[in-house]
Amino acid sequence: MMSSILAHHPLAHHPLAMAPPTDDAPGLTIDELAAQSRVPSRTIRFYQSRGALMAPEIRGRVAYYGTPHLERLKLIAQLQDRGLRIDAIGDLMKRIDRGEVDLAEWLGVEEQMQTPWAADRARTVSETELYELAGTRRPGLLADLQRAEIVERKGDVYLVASPTLLAIAMKLEGVGIDFSTAAAASAILRKHLSRAVAELVELFVDRVEDGQVSIAQSGTLFETFRSVGVDSVRILFAREMENALRKLLASGKLASISAKASRKKR
């Protein structure tokens, strides 16, 4: 599977993914390199200072560049388009130049890490489409959704950051849980999950650096990690919720809450 991914990867056949190109007689000044690459001279110097671009050949007092520099500038632009910061690109290029990293192999890992975990993407919809997603046209719905920041109005359309969370909010409203309460619950989950995920990533990185975990078979690794990770969160959340509800029941608070709710209805 990984070989199939790399065979069609847009950067897989980049010269730097194979043997580094050679150029025995670099003949471009920095201004000529800038003109051919359409990268400003100051940006070229900045890339050099960050280790992303190899040093030029100095002859006399003039710095000369060649084909490897042109190819490297193209690669830098492509990696930036993929979301990498220049410092990260510089570190990657240094490792490639030292022979520590194979670009094609690294791209396979990066491709897997970029694959979405959640099949839930933001959508821009019309008012009619929003009502259809919500499944109701009750008065005040749009204002309530905006107050809870579940949707955001953008001129004549609405941005739904998460259609799935919108569906969950509507389902909860159907059993009497208002949008503000649902949004507050979502914020609690997001805060704690964000911290947990950050710690998990740190653990994973530490174990890879220690050699306890290998990412050589990245295709299989990340596919498995994705499914196992989602399943783990689901079962752990379910068990923790079971424990919390048992404690609530044992404390007697549930009866007190029910009594208060009954008095309010009278």
VOTI-699730 format. One record per atom (N, C-alpha, C): x, y, z. Coordinates in steps of 0.1 Angstrom, whole numbers, plus 2048, in hexadecimal, padded with zeros to 3 digits. Layout:
XYZ ...
END
This chain:
8087F4800 800800800 80980D800 81380C808 81C818809 82381B7FC 8278107F5 82D8127E8 8248187DE 8178157DF 80D81A7D6 80B8297D9 80B82D7E6 80983B7EA 8158437E4 82183E7E6 82D8467E2 82D8467D3 82983C7CC 82A83C7BD 8228487B7 81784C7BE 80E8567B9 8108637C0 8198647CA 81B8707D2 82187B7C9 81C8877CA 8218927C1 8308957C3 8368927CE 8448957D0 84D8887D0 84787D7CD 84E8707CE 85A86F7C4 8588757B9 8628747AE 86A8817AD 86A8897B8 8728957B9 8818917B9 88A8987B2 8988947B2 89D8927C0 8998997CA 89E8967D7 89888A7DE 88E8847D8 8898777DD 89286C7D9 89A86E7CF 8A38647CB 8B18697CD 8BB8667C5 8C886B7C7 8C987A7C5 8D08827CE 8D18907CC 8D88947BF 8D289E7B8 8D78A17AB 8E58A77AD 8ED8A67A2 8FB8AC7A3 8FC8B6798 9048C079B 9068CB792 9158CF794 91E8CB78B 92C8CD78D 9308DC78C 9288E4785 92C8F2783 9208FB784 91C8FE791 911907793 91491478D 90B91A786 90E92677F 904931780 8FB93178A 8F193B78C 8F4944798 8F3951796 8F595A7A1 8E89597A9 8E795F7B5 8DB95F7BD 8D09667B6 8D39717AE 8C89787A7 8C396F79C 8CC968795 8C795F78A 8BF953790 8C394E79B 8BC9447A1 8AE9497A5 8AD9557AB 8A195B7AE 89895D7A2 89D961797 89596378B 890955786 89894B786 89493E780 88A93778A 88C939797 8839327A0 87793A7A4 8789477A1 86D9507A6 86C9517B5 87894F7BB 8799507CA 88295C7CC 87E9667D4 8869727D6 89396F7DC 89D9777D9 8AB9747DF 8AB9747EE 8A497D7F4 8A497D803 89D970809 89496B801 88E95E806 897953804 89F9537F9 8A99487F7 8B3949803 8B8955806 8C1956812 8BB95181F 8AE954820 8A795082C 8A694182D 8A493A822 8A392C821 8B1926825 8BC92C820 8C9928823 8CC929832 8C7934838 8CA936846 8C292C84F 8B892684A 8B091C851 8B490E84D 8BE90C845 8C38FF841 8BA8F8837 8B08FF831 8A78F8827 8AE8F881A 8B7901817 8BD90280A 8CC90080C 8D28F8804 8E18F5806 8E9902802 8F5903807 8FE90E804 90290F7F6 90491B7F1 90991C7E3 9189197E2 91D9187D6 92B9177D4 9319257D2 93B9277DA 9429347DA 94E9347D1 94E93D7C7 95993E7BE 95D94D7BE 96994F7C4 96D95D7C6 9649637D1 95D96E7CD 9549747D7 9459727D3 9439697C9 9369677C3 9309597C7 9249597CC 91D94C7CF 9169477C3 91893B7BF 9119357B3 9089297B7 8FD9297B0 8F391F7B3 8F19167A6 8EB90A7A8 8E990279D 8DB8FB79D 8DA8F0795 8CE8E8794 8C98E37A2 8D28DE7AB 8CD8D97B8 8C68E47C0 8CA8F07BE 8C48FB7C5 8B68FE7C0 8B58FE7B3 8A88FF7AC 89E8F57B1 8A38E87B0 89A8DD7B4 8968DE7C3 8A08E27CB 89D8E37DA 8938EE7DC 8938F97D5 88A9047D7 87C8FF7D3 87B8F77C8 86E8F27C4 8688E97CF 8718E17D5 86D8D77DF 8688DF7EC 8708E97EF 86C8F27FB 85E8F77F9 85B8FC7ED 84E9027EA 8438F87EC 8468EC7E7 83C8E17E7 8398DD7F6 8448DC7FE 8428D880C 83B8E3813 83E8F0810 8368FB817 8288FA813 8258F6807 8178F5803 8108EA80B 8188E0810 8128D5817 8118D9826 8158E582A 8138EA837 81F8E9840 82B8E683B 8378E5843 83D8F3845 8418F6851 848903854 85790284F 85D90D84C 86A90D846 874907850 87390885D 87C902866 87B8F3865 86F8EE864 86D8DF863 8738DA855 8718E384B 8778DF83E 8868DF83E 88C8E9845 89A8EA847 8A08DD84E 8998D9858 89D8CD860 89C8C1857 8918C084F 88F8B4846 89A8B483B 89D8C0836 8A78C082B 8B58BD830 8B88C183C 8C58BD842 8C78AE844 8BC8A8848 8BC89A84A 8BD89283D 8B7898832 8B8892825 8C6893820 8CC89F822 8D98A181D 8E3898824 8E1895831 8EA88C838 8E787D836 8DC87B82E 8D986D82B 8D1866836 8CC86D83F 8C586884B 8B6865847 8B186C83E 8A386B83A 8A186982B 899860827 89585E819 889866816 88986F80D 87D87880B 871870807 8728667FE 86685E7FB 860857807 86985280F 86484B81B 85D855825 864860826 85E86B82F 85086F82A 84F87181D 842875817 83786B81A 83B85E81A 83185481D 82C85682B 835858835 83185B843 828867843 82D87283D 82587F83D 81787D837 81687682C 809873826 80086D82F 804863837 7FC85C840 7F886584C 80186D850 7FE87685B 7F4881857 7F388584A 7EA88F845 7DC889843 7DB87C843 7CE876840 7C487A84B 7B887F848 7AF883852 7AA87785B 7A887A867 7A3870871 794871871 78F87C870 78087E871 77A882863 77087A85F 76987D853 75E888855 764893859 75B89F85D 7628AC859 75D8B284F 7648BD849 75A8C984A 7608D584C 7588E184C 7508E383F 7448E9840 73C8EB834 7378F9835 7358FF829 72E90C828 721909821 71690D828 709909823 700915823 6F591481B 6EB91E81A 6E291D826 6D9926828 6CF926833 6C7919832 6C2917826 6B990B823 6C18FE827 6CE8FD822 6D58F1825 6D88F0834 6DA8FB83B 6DC8FA849 6D08F4850 6C48F984C 6B88F3852 6B78E484F 6BB8E0843 6BA8D2840 6C48CA848 6D08D084A 6DA8C9853 6D48C7861 6CE8D2866 6C98D2874 6BD8C9875 6B58C886A 6A98BF86B 69D8C6871 69E8D3872 6928DB878 6938E9874 6888F0874 6878FE870 68290687C 684902888 67E908894 683917894 67A920899 67E92E89A 6899308A4 6939388A0 69E93B8A8 6AA9328A7 6A892789F 6B391D89D 6C0923899 6C092B88E 6CC931889 6D3939893 6CC94289A 6D294B8A4 6D89428AF 6D19388B3 6D692F8BE 6E39288BA 6E39238AE 6EF91C8A9 6FB9268A8 6F99328A4 70393C8A3 7089408B1 6FF9428BB 7039458C8 70C93B8CF 70992E8CB 7109238D1 71D9208C9 71F9288BE 72B9278B5 72C9198AF 7209138AC 7209078A5 72090A896 71A915892 71B91A884 71F928884 72492D879 72993B878 72394186B 71D94C86C 717953860 72295A858 72395784B 72D95E842 725964837 720970839 71897682E 70B96F82D 70996A821 6FC96381E 6FD954820 70894F825 709941828 70E93F836 70E93283A 71292E848 71D924847 727926850 73291D851 72F91385C 72E906859 72C8FC862 73A8F5865 7408F8870 74E8F4872 74E8E4873 7438DF879 7438D087A 7348CC878 7318C686D 7238C186A 7208B6875 7298AE879 7278A4882 7238A9890 72A8B4895 7278BA8A1 71A8C18A1 7168C6895 7098CD893 6FE8C2895 7008B688F 6F78AB890 6F58A789F 7018A68A6 7018A28B4 6F98AD8BC 6FB8BA8BA 6F58C48C1 6E58C48BF 6E18C18B3 6D38C08B0 6CD8B38B7 6D48A98B7 6CF89D8BE 6CE89F8CD 6D88A68D3 6D78AA8E1 6CB8B38E4 6C98BD8DB 6BE8C68DD 6B18BF8DD 6B08B48D5 6A48AC8D4 6A08A68E2 6AA8A48EB 6A789E8F8 6A98A9903 6A88B58FF 6A88C0909 6B58C690D 6C08C3906 6CD8CA909 6CF8D5900 6CF8E1905 6D08ED8FC 6DE8EE8F6 6DF8F78EC 6EC8F88E4 6F88FD8ED 6F59068F6 70090C8FE 706901907 6FD8F890C 7028ED915 70A8E390C 7058E0900 70C8D78F7 71A8DD8F3 71A8EA8F1 7278F18ED 7318F18F9 72C8F3905 7348F2911 73A8E4913 7328DA910 7378CC911 7418C9907 73F8CE8FB 7498CD8F0 7568D38F3 7558DF8F9 7618E68FD 7698DE908 7628D8911 7698D091B 7708C4915 7698BD90C 76F8B2905 77B8B68FD 77A8C18F6 7858C68ED 7918C98F5 78F8D0901 79A8D4909 7A28C890E 79B8BE913 7A28B2919 7A78A990E 7A08A8903 7A589F8F8 7B18A68F2 7B28B38F1 7BD8BA8EB 7CA8B78F4 7C88B8901 7D38B590A 7D88A6909 7CE89D908 7D188F907 7D888C8FA 7D38918EF 7D988F8E2 7E78948E2 7EA8A08E7 7F78A68E8 80189C8EF 7FC8978FA 80588E902 8078818FB 7FD87C8F4 7FE86F8EC 8088718E1 80887D8DA 81187F8CF 81F8808D5 8218878E0 82E8888E6 83387A8EA 82B8728EF 82F8648F3 83385D8E6 82B85E8DC 82F8578CF 83C85B8CA 83E8688C9 84B86E8C4 8578698CD 85586A8DA 8608658E3 8638578E0 85984E8DE 85C8408DC 86283D8CF 85E8458C5 8658448B8 8748488B9 8768538BF 8848578C1 88C84E8C9 8868478D3 88D83D8DB 88F8308D4 88982E8C8 88A8228C0 8808178C5 87781B8CE 86D8118D3 86280F8CA 85F8198C1 8558188B7 85B81B8AA 8578138A0 85D816892 85281B889 855824880 84B829877 84F825869 85781B868 85B81685A 84F811852 84680A859 83A806852 82E810855 83181C851 828827854 81A82584F 81881F844 80A81E83E 802816848 80780A84C 800801855 7FF807863 80980E867 80A813875 7FF81E877 7FF82886E 7F5833870 7E782F86D 7E4826864 7D7821862 7D281A86E 7DA812874 7D680B880 7D581488C 7DE81E88D 7DE828898 7D1830897 7CD83388B 7C183B889 7B483488E 7B282888A 7A782088E 7A781D89D 7B38188A1 7B48158AF 7B28218B8 7B882C8B4 7B78388BC 7A883D8BE 7A083D8B3 7928418B4 78A8378BC 78D82A8BA 7868208C2 7898218D1 7968248D4 79B8258E2 7948318E9 79383C8E2 78C8488E8 77E8458EB 77783E8E2 76983B8E3 7678328EF 76E8278F0 76C81E8FB 770823909 77C82B909 780831916 77683B91A 771843911 76784E915 75A84791A 75683C914 74A835918 74C82F926 757829929 75A824936 75B82E941 76183993E 762844948 75584A94A 74C84B940 73F851942 73684794A 73883A948 731830950 73583295F 742833962 74783596F 741841976 74184C96E 73C859973 72E858977 72685296E 717851970 71484897C 71C83D97E 71A83598A 71D83D997 727845997 72B84D9A2 7208579A5 71A85D99A 70F86799C 7038609A2 70085499D 6F584D9A3 6F78499B1 7038449B5 7068409C2 70684C9CC 7098589C7 70A8639D0 6FD8699D4 6F28649CD 6E58699D0 6E18769CA 6EB87C9C3 6E98899BC 6DE8889B1 6DD87D9AB 6D487B9A0 6C587D9A5 6C28779B0 6B58799B6 6B28889B9 6BD88E9BE 6BB89C9C2 6B98A59B5 6C08A29AB 6BE8A999E 6B08A7999 6AC89A999 69E897994 69489F99C 69589F9A9 68C8A69B2 68B8B59AE 6978BB9AC 6978CA9A9 6918CC99B 6938C3992 68D8C5984 67E8C4985 6798BB98E 66B8B998F 6648C5995 66B8CB99F 6658D79A5 6658E399B 66F8E4993 66F8EF989 6648EE97F 6608E197C 6558DF972 6478E3978 6468E4985 6398E798B 6358F598B 
END
